[in-house]
Amino acid sequence: MTRIYQLTDLLDRGVILADGAMGTQLIARGTDPGAIAQQNILKPEVIRSIHLEYVLAGAQLIETNTFGANRLRLKETGLEEHLVEINRAGVRLARDAARTARENVFVAGSVGPLGALVKPYGNLTLADLAEAYVEQISILVDEGVDAIIIETHPSLLEALEAVRAARNVSPTIPVIAQMTFMEDGRSKFGDDLRRSLEALAAADADVVGVNCSGPQMTFDFIEAFLRSTDLRVSVMPNAGLPQSIGGRQIYLSSPDYLQEYAKRFVEAGANLIGGCCGTTPEHIRAMAEAVRGQAPRRVRDRSVAVVLDRSAELLNPAEPAAPLEDRFLARLGREFVLTAEAAPPRGLDCTASIEVAQTLKGLGVDAINVSENPLARVRMSCLALAHLIQSRAGIEVVLHFSCRDRNLPNLQSDLLGAAALGIRHILALTGDPSAVGELPRPTSAFEVNATGLVRIIHGFNHGFTLTGTEIGRPTSFRVGVAVNPAAPDLEAEVAKLEERVEAGAHFAQTQPVFDPDLFERFLARIQAIRIPLIVSVLPLTSARHAEFLHNEIPGIVSPEAVRNRMKAANGDPRKEGLQIAREFIERVRPLVSGAHIIPHSDHVASVTGLI
């Protein structure tokens, strides 16, 4: 029996454990992110040692360090002439480590996206794609890999070309084809998950799957597919989302957390399980306990989902509300204020957002926070929704305004537009990098950070642009800034807050807080900063929600006591989550100027339960 046949045969009989990340392991050792592939020839002993750590942790399949070793990506750093050397070295180093195992360890040649866009988005043609993929895959196959793994592709079009290239090079070598999807089950190019994976299988991929999303997000969008397909499926999640600490990207998900999700993936039917960005040999060792010796389960779930299409609905052409009484400004710093968050819709219909805002106003909420493209996802302009909520729902808005993707002229123009539309309250944010969002190969403009934005708004309030040009009548913005009481480097966080207050901030709003003891320690540290502070509260909906926030979302700490309470709330976890939030608000209410409610799904129920 050949090794090729052994791999596909084993995948049909038992779950195989793959290795974890290579790139983030190298970056953690000081490697420049743009020089990952060339480490095969610069520091082969480091690459070999990382492979060996994964083998010793229990990985049955390890990937070559060739993810970015195609001609187009290597050309960006002037290394295209070393393409053959880098790819051959990558296979040899992985094979050396695999030989140390007491049992067969398969070596898969890693093939990533080309890093350039195909027409009509860019200049590449399908022929260009095929040529680049055939070139790299030919080297990997010739050097003796046991499989080709095509991974982290954001486009079905490109992933299909990669699979076809692999088949042109070798009709028999196992091909694993993985794409990356967002939380709604679509790729950055809008490809549907089920359609994409079935298309890849139809193109003769032996295994299809997903990688490079957090564990919970991955489980949420792949579970239904796993339970209703006969295809071999691979799942390789990240260790959550990265958090920047001291200039380094730190991934939050613990080995135990990945182990728990590995169990869920096995139960749902995955054949191949591994780790992507941020995962380490410790994560793989923990996952091995859940994966090794398990058989893939095929559970049928043929229930039909009904999708309501509201795309043709029009906005209610109601008359604009009367001029607003600014309850938020009148009460802030004098009485306890209550705000709630609303995210702009993904399409044109914002009827539901406006109706929710009207209801919240009736419940006594003082203002609606309108977020801007949360996690860099494409949504309606937050400025447009803020204006519609103020004019149609008759309640004041706090507009989230980020520096991301705005150069200095555009940033100032948008501020003038907000003032002209009657927006009076701004939460100044730096913004999430577009790399975590849904656009193909996005770039982010950060010409100024939140502190600089506060200074610009301060200038506008005095009638001048950043360069001193008069704007006529000054704006009258009240500007807030974000602060994280659970920041890993609290001294740096407090220093930023002090800097932003000095620049002209009028109030501060925290990230979600669950630990009152931690929050009171934070308050003691900032007692000399004399501006109103609004604490953000996010009602938990389940034990899984609590674990997800704690393990995967940077800047959020859910204490063990809270997570245990949610685990014990078997009957009605949402009710328990609201009770935890209510207890937190009652304890800190005398210490803050207000609370900001971030509802998970049902705005009205969440806020009603806390008033």
Secondary structure, DSSP 4 states (H G I P E B T S, - for coil): --HHHHHHHHHHHS-EEB---SHHHHHHTT--GGGSTTHHHH-HHHHHHHHHHHHHHT-SEEE-S-TT-SHHHHHTTT-GGGHHHHHHHHHHHHHHHHTTSSS--EEEEEE---SSPBTTTSSB-HHHHHHHHHHHHHHHHHHT-SEEEEEEES-HHHHHHHHHHHHHH-SSS-EEEEE---TTSB-TT--BHHHHHHHHHHTT-SEEEEESS-HHHHHHHHHHHHTT--S-EEEE--SS-EEEETTEEEE---HHHHHHHHHHHHHHT-SEE---TT--HHHHHHHHHHHTT---------PPPP----TT-----PPPPPPPP-HHHHHBTTB-EEEEEEPPPSSS--HHHHHHHHHHHHHT--EEEE-SSGGG---S-HHHHHHHIIIII---EEEEEE-TTB-HHHHHHHHHHHHHTT--EEEEE----GGGSSSSS----BSS-HHHHHHHHHHHTTTB-TTS-B-SSPP--EEEEEE-TT-SSHHHHHHHHHHHHHHT--EEEEEE---HHHHHHHHHHTTT--S-EEEEE-----HHHHHHHHHHSTT----HHHHHHHHH--S-HHHHHHHHHHHHHHHHGGGSSEEEE--SS-HHHHHHTT-
